[in-house]
């Protein structure tokens, strides 16, 4: 009831939120809100100001710059976001991604070729979705006189590269409050900061001042120092009138050198005179009339009113003060002011956010915090017809016409296709698709990418066939704690997919290994589960690898082929002491629904929890004793499906039971009552959208 009363969430949604442990205002905010205002400010990165300054210098001086990315969806989208912005600024910028047999991460060869292509005048390399582990390569670039900015989101190693600037939320001193964003999100934050650098508020030291008279006759003076919309310092004190001279306090020192903004200058100055005497005169700027021009709803409102109107205050665990309300409206004003003066920035940012949302799903970022805002904005733009160039052409080739596209559609259809070019050694195809201004070129690239994706599916199928027996044997050999497969026939681009499939089958960390074309190097991918940290596991090998790195759940590596036996022995030794979390056998049902709750209104419940993904699985419902009104076998494949209709009273609800046609007239028949376990989705047919159950299990009610 607390969630229902506090946030206005319907009782069913509130019960599901509570069951999933989503009870704090800060967590619920990301389910109820869509506006990018609820995302974190880019300058929360401690090094962001340095990054913006260095890139701004490069633009102003006409320097030659290289963006180096990765070949997967996250790396390609990161590169597209940063390249698109820098190119639009007139910068002499080029990009490079790993292709063919190229290893992950910045290479010495890439540095050399960049310098050669610029006649030795290259001066800056910016890595995206990589770089945090490239100690040797960055040291080499620095030796040549190049500056390096690393933007990454992978787990940092103990020894960091000697880079100029790091933007990685997983670094302990990054300053960024949310660690689990994609590489594309980091690139987006950098570009957002660069766009903000055009604003009048950029690098301005601003103090917000409020003087509030309390009912007991005392005055509370509050100040917040800000720079680039980030709170830097605060100052608060309660006084009696005449208790202190202004010079007996540290207030004057705190405000010295700052632009001072107030809300309602006349009232604030009157309070200051009453508090400190008429001899004190603060040079302040009244923001109220300026803000009211952009946000008319605040006209003639006090800061107390503003605080009460604040959506952000609604989700705060503690009561918001007037000065905090002032800060929030100031940030909103600054962002709206920037959007007004630079409308193209706003349009381009929305286009970029489509890529950030796609990358969050592609790199399996948890669907919480600002990742939800990214994906919701991406889906909203895609479904409203504002699809980014490249994404539009790819979606047009998929069976999604007339359908409301969901996070599941992106994860299962768009992203695998976009990923296919990188897996097949042609990552440049996907990048060119996203940055090309030529419609005919984009269409041709989309056709090539679809064809590569079909080839990728064949390679995955072949890889499963090659390794099925070996996987079963090695699962037992490693005592059910780890599974490793090695086969030269595995296509290098699908080791990650293959490892993931093996992990899902055996529910243990899995590794798939193949070899480079020249047969000298083993390359592999690890996918992990049950709280085994993939990068920690690989770190345990010491300096065994040529290179390695990744996330908690996914990592990659390479080593000399002659060390394969040593690798297997070391892995066996590590597996023996590996502690995995217990397997979860119980099904977590989100809600048991009586028949009167099974209505088309369930789609609104689904929409609240969308986007679904890592850490936010599909809603799972259970209902008892629903009568089967109709049942039809459908499909032409060897394993046919069941299309059912349940009598739910006022509504007759359709359901699909995939691959379970044989259960009709064996386990149940038309007219029987069933207890069912199911999810709910939209079914689109001939332009009509209807709700539909997807059955996971059934049991005849006796």
Steps between C-alpha positions, in 0.01 A plus 500: 500500500793736569610493134140543389442798728835670450550462126148439372594156371209259455483223760598222259805690374589599856492138617725392211746782568517403866543130416791591273659711774439830320380711791723807531397821331825515304437154352131551429577830326656314209181296452264796511702766319626521141655847475876515448506761780503198732831376358830589668688814406807434280729723708458264794796326337793659681705509181223628270608863515853398397366285216282780367785752525739273309252426222396865477865592453527240224198650322627856532853411388389277211683196637487154347314252720438125499200330664576135572203278586399138526333269251185413699178700514615700801829590334340585165230720655758670724711583197199624303391733781840662550599505133169658398542787743869569433454481123215752524737737683732498199770300678748300292392170658529142383381175655628147524347173622644149528428309177596157372750340737564821696506452876280693742627838612744761377800359314848631427426439132196731523711771663767471232250509214327804650829687518588394147161610362542844659858547386611481860268782607247290694466637852208334681350152529164445668408141581135402535380177663863396542841626610493448876726194468726625217800584719771422244322650200416827673855531633618463141259770378612734777863440405415621150358820648133409474248588770253222583152527646359165614121467509408150611271309733692177551651393830832685543819297558725558799756685286335770293634634170683830507212681332431869507139464615278210609121485479398162638218470756654183643811685616479562875580870463284564192250704699214357296216366718391204282758246388292284268465709186616397155797633307254681275352671806847622600553636146156661517588667831817638343311637200230642731773680695651631176159632398460664841835671450321729251273621781542827688511294821803293396790521748324779690531497879149573616360521852129459568394697808177475697402675823193345661318653796381242752186522710705554818653818356836347412644500149654204321764592243577229244751501216600249235812549287463354154722454197374344177171420678674293768473580870852566626452637852217599733471751784212522750442679827207625707525850656309734723474857363791708630669194651800528268663747271548364146875512574456273804392220267670315216217587261684786330808283445282217366339728242811695402578476127168331417210616287215505750153398380191545713128439470303821560778756546279751684402251770851355540660844539233603752575190705875566483454857621284382787759239585828690456402866481461749216874544449531164325430491127528175305542520123248241387308404186132414531437181302125488556393720205749328266385153597134599475554589132594140425288333768183711536357275772748644754383859450430662841587178681715495814784255550273315741251464214778396264613234744148360520467496121829316447468151356846418628387593853224242468756222495739635765526295817534816709297820477647737245607846617434825317862529388489149354182593317683809370789287379266259317309778322833666413625181331172461312519863390860465382412193293189661350698815424762296319229316302345832398827651381631181338195308373716278279684381810168380640406321177842339467501397866167320456642320196809400697289371787347241267849355466561520876179307566591234244851469646362455852302199384777368276762507776251354751508799732260467797160652427506733796597857576564720196528201265121484517475863385739432212306199374157656554602804298645279227178297476284813506694655210501178300126444550411862422666485159807706594741217431865582461649452155643150475274363769202581278643306203584197713158489668332528160650163407356323801149369558404790724273707275206648689622356828574683823867422539613388845834448668460130420469578128819705514685229693391208285480656153672834450802456727610156370491638146693813598748280685543259211738715299745523790479129571571432135802732496330787320408740781549795263174406325287570806684822579465629146131411515459726805702798374426507126292788361438312174169311503598264218825414679311429824257271320784305339679471835181382672464223240860389558455499877183289478686250280792488747257436783362198317856372455566564870203281593651215298836541674331489842309186406821339372687601815238336720524186291882489515514544876190328643673176605813682623286737708324212673829325574675813626208600719552172685879530489482839673269353767197693387659838577633608162472400136767562233485409133786532250469445127681660204180476295318748724468830317687759700211744491255273682707383799301732725164371376617140531630554854168661593302205364716251690466709817121503464486124440716397796447807722872535571767743369600398148793566267520449124842505330611495137815610314611773265534418131878467525454248783736676741254658743211368704210743537203447723200637681366437849141537613436477869214453745420423864718786629822380341672820379642427155778759515607383848519142373721601208712728721587189701712383206748782567696613194400191300302688235600716208199708597178455692220705652128552517210514743386299800290271282689508169866515408741423219862394479781371278818305563768312306360175365794300642373589849163326451582202724627737769177697471285190545700383801486843664126527431445157656694607808302823532168323445563264791493794740226691318199584716178553307176636640230241549280435201153646526246226441183676615308703243451861610140590420430871497126475563220247518212643298135402542298494178349847556851651484574340164398785273666710227595740783785258578691661214525818710667295773742356244577848367591626849769233536626522140785507405569144602851363504785420736380522861144576389356187344157468338210511743394147591138439596309203632125437478292207618198323355464681170268318257632419152235635268681415179821323394657477153823338383705737283833495319659294227824410674578162650411635844162671472346757732174548685280806464256518791221727616422520872162602639583774751144615555449833330803448275606204288880501512715346222815303585787330318666184628809466283601150394241327720235389249535139614353588841156570353268199558780333697538720808189712451224575251259779411268568792756402766618747763874563529735663743756687292836675523537776238626834379297760311599673177353683202406305191489696175310354205382693193559824686284398797664485843359266765631370834614141504621256762817302439463179701802355675326214677152364564336256736149363475281609791337200662 
